[in-house]
Amino acid sequence: MKNIRSSKYTLLLLFLLVSSIGTAQQYVTTGDFDRISKASFGFGMNTYLGELRRINDADLQAGLSATLGYEHLFTDKLAIRTSLSVYRIQADDSLSPIPANNTRNINFKAVNTEFVVQGVYYMFRHPRSGYKDRAFLNPYIHLGAGITSNNPKTSLNGSDYDLRPLSLEGVQYGGIALVIPFGGGVNIYISRYVDLQVEFQYTQALTGYLDNVNGVYRDPSSFSDTNGVDAATLGLLSDPRTALNPPVQAVSAGTPRGDGTNDAYLRFGFRFGVYLPKSLYGKSSIRCKVTKRTR
């Protein structure tokens, strides 16, 4: 009789032990009303990196940006974020610390539209009790891919010119370019429904023509009236050193105008995120890992 009771107790203890081990490894689902999607808006400052401005140049030659976004948390640490941004980049050889670039005398400016999709990985887990108990500070990294419009302009003698249709280097590049954005930031708790994200983003463009400078100088005699711009002005736009006062002699055709590398831009900014009452994907719940706690 004692052996039977002992066996029952042993089985009961074994069942409780296995259950506790299983609980330590299992995942639970947050409540149906957990807010795991948020809409965001923000602003930033961009600085271009390419032939007309190097990363170590003191003058940032910065432009502003505005961003709208949507983020959805798929696991307790990983989210997918889409963002639509309008941003300005610009650079001018006259502001370069390199004398040879001052003589080159090229400038550009562009207001582009960017759409990217990024994976966002947070350091701290989304709590099983829901968004209201999220971490006050939560660092994150992000990586993605997207597209940007590409329509550089330049100023010469008080007039602006759209550069892409003019093929100043004899290359006709597209008005859309692929980009790879990556960076990091920190998510800051502001209120029950609002977060502030402060972040930086380095965006590598898969084109060398964000600034319309990449290849070699064309032979001035090869230009003909294009897009309402006469051949003589096209020659000046291609090699504006001849427009300096006093003018500098034009370089010969085939001389490098750029270095053949792709362009990039760096963004520092912030965005406010507002948690939405219902996920766009239906049931607002995610699987959160339960961590076993021992004393």
SVG drawing of the C-alpha trace seen along z (x, -y; Angstrom):
<svg xmlns="http://www.w3.org/2000/svg" viewBox="-9 -87 53 89">
<polyline fill="none" stroke="black" stroke-width="0.4" points="0.0,0.0 2.8,-2.3 4.6,-1.5 1.4,-2.4 1.2,-5.8 4.9,-6.4 4.5,-5.6 1.6,-8.1 3.6,-10.8 6.6,-10.1 4.4,-10.3 2.9,-13.5 6.2,-15.1 7.5,-14.0 4.5,-15.5 5.0,-18.8 8.7,-18.9 8.0,-18.2 5.3,-20.8 7.6,-23.4 10.3,-22.6 7.8,-22.8 6.5,-26.2 10.1,-27.6 10.4,-26.8 6.9,-27.6 5.6,-30.7 2.4,-32.5 0.2,-34.7 -0.4,-38.3 -4.0,-39.5 -6.2,-40.1 -6.2,-43.8 -2.5,-44.2 -1.3,-47.1 1.6,-45.9 1.2,-48.2 2.0,-51.8 2.0,-54.7 4.8,-57.2 5.8,-60.6 9.1,-62.5 11.8,-64.8 15.5,-64.5 18.6,-66.1 20.4,-64.5 23.9,-64.9 25.1,-63.5 28.2,-61.4 29.9,-61.2 32.3,-63.0 31.2,-66.5 31.3,-65.8 33.4,-63.3 32.4,-61.9 35.2,-63.8 34.3,-67.2 33.5,-69.7 30.6,-71.4 27.6,-69.0 25.8,-70.9 22.6,-69.4 19.1,-69.1 15.8,-68.3 13.6,-65.3 10.0,-64.3 8.9,-60.7 5.7,-58.8 5.8,-55.1 4.0,-52.0 5.5,-49.4 4.2,-46.0 5.7,-43.7 5.8,-40.1 7.7,-38.5 8.5,-39.9 11.7,-41.4 11.3,-41.7 9.2,-44.2 8.7,-45.1 8.6,-48.8 7.7,-50.7 8.6,-54.3 7.9,-57.0 10.2,-60.0 10.8,-63.2 14.3,-64.4 16.8,-67.0 20.4,-66.4 22.9,-68.9 26.6,-69.7 28.8,-72.4 32.4,-72.2 32.9,-75.8 32.5,-74.5 34.9,-71.6 38.2,-71.7 40.0,-70.3 41.3,-73.0 41.0,-70.8 37.3,-70.5 36.9,-74.2 38.3,-74.6 36.0,-71.8 33.1,-74.1 30.2,-71.5 27.1,-71.8 23.9,-69.9 20.7,-69.8 17.8,-67.3 14.5,-66.8 13.8,-63.0 11.1,-60.6 12.2,-57.4 10.2,-54.3 11.8,-51.5 10.9,-48.3 13.0,-47.5 13.4,-44.8 13.8,-46.3 15.3,-44.2 14.8,-45.4 17.2,-44.7 14.4,-44.1 11.4,-41.8 7.8,-43.0 6.3,-42.0 3.7,-39.2 1.6,-41.6 1.3,-43.9 2.6,-47.2 1.7,-49.2 4.5,-47.5 7.2,-48.0 10.7,-49.2 11.3,-52.9 14.4,-52.8 14.8,-50.1 17.8,-50.2 17.3,-48.8 19.0,-48.2 17.4,-48.2 18.2,-47.0 16.1,-47.0 15.8,-47.8 13.9,-50.3 13.8,-52.8 14.4,-56.5 13.6,-59.0 16.7,-60.5 16.3,-64.0 19.3,-66.2 19.4,-69.8 22.2,-72.4 22.5,-76.2 24.6,-78.1 24.7,-81.9 21.5,-82.3 19.5,-79.6 18.5,-76.1 18.7,-73.1 17.3,-69.6 20.4,-67.4 19.1,-63.9 17.7,-64.6 20.9,-66.3 23.3,-63.3 26.3,-65.6 28.6,-62.5 27.0,-60.7 25.1,-58.4 21.3,-58.3 20.5,-57.0 17.0,-56.3 14.8,-58.4 14.5,-55.6 17.4,-54.0 17.6,-51.1 18.8,-51.8 19.9,-49.8 19.3,-51.6 20.7,-50.5 21.3,-52.0 20.2,-52.0 18.4,-54.0 16.6,-54.0 12.9,-53.8 11.8,-56.0 8.6,-55.6 6.7,-58.9 3.2,-57.9 0.9,-54.9 0.2,-55.2 3.2,-57.2 6.9,-56.5 9.8,-58.7 12.4,-57.0 15.7,-58.8 17.8,-57.2 20.5,-57.4 20.3,-55.8 23.0,-55.3 21.5,-54.8 23.7,-53.3 22.3,-54.0 23.0,-51.6 23.8,-54.4 26.6,-56.9 24.3,-59.6 22.5,-61.0 24.8,-64.0 25.0,-63.6 28.8,-63.1 30.3,-59.6 32.2,-59.2 34.3,-61.3 34.0,-64.6 32.4,-64.6 33.9,-66.3 32.2,-69.7 31.7,-69.4 29.5,-66.3 26.8,-68.4 23.7,-69.5 20.6,-71.4 18.8,-69.1 15.7,-69.6 15.6,-73.3 19.2,-73.9 21.7,-75.0 24.9,-73.2 27.1,-76.0 25.3,-76.0 25.6,-72.2 29.3,-72.5 29.4,-74.9 27.2,-72.6 29.5,-69.7 32.7,-71.7 31.6,-74.8 35.2,-75.7 35.1,-77.9 32.4,-79.9 34.7,-80.9 36.0,-84.5 38.6,-84.5 37.7,-81.4 39.8,-78.3 40.7,-76.3 38.4,-73.4 39.8,-69.9 40.1,-67.5 37.5,-64.9 37.9,-61.6 39.3,-63.2 37.7,-61.8 34.8,-63.9 33.8,-61.4 35.4,-58.4 32.9,-55.7 31.6,-54.8 28.0,-54.8 26.6,-57.6 25.1,-57.6 23.4,-59.8 23.3,-59.8 20.2,-60.8 19.9,-61.8 16.3,-62.2 13.4,-61.4 9.9,-60.1 6.9,-59.9 5.1,-56.5 1.5,-56.2 0.2,-52.7 -2.9,-51.7 -5.9,-50.2 -6.1,-47.3 -3.5,-45.6 -4.0,-45.9 -3.2,-42.2 -6.3,-41.1 -5.8,-39.7 -3.5,-41.9 -1.4,-39.3 2.1,-37.9 3.9,-34.9 6.1,-36.0 8.7,-33.7 8.1,-33.0 11.3,-33.1 11.6,-30.8 12.5,-32.8 14.3,-31.2 15.2,-32.6"/>
</svg>
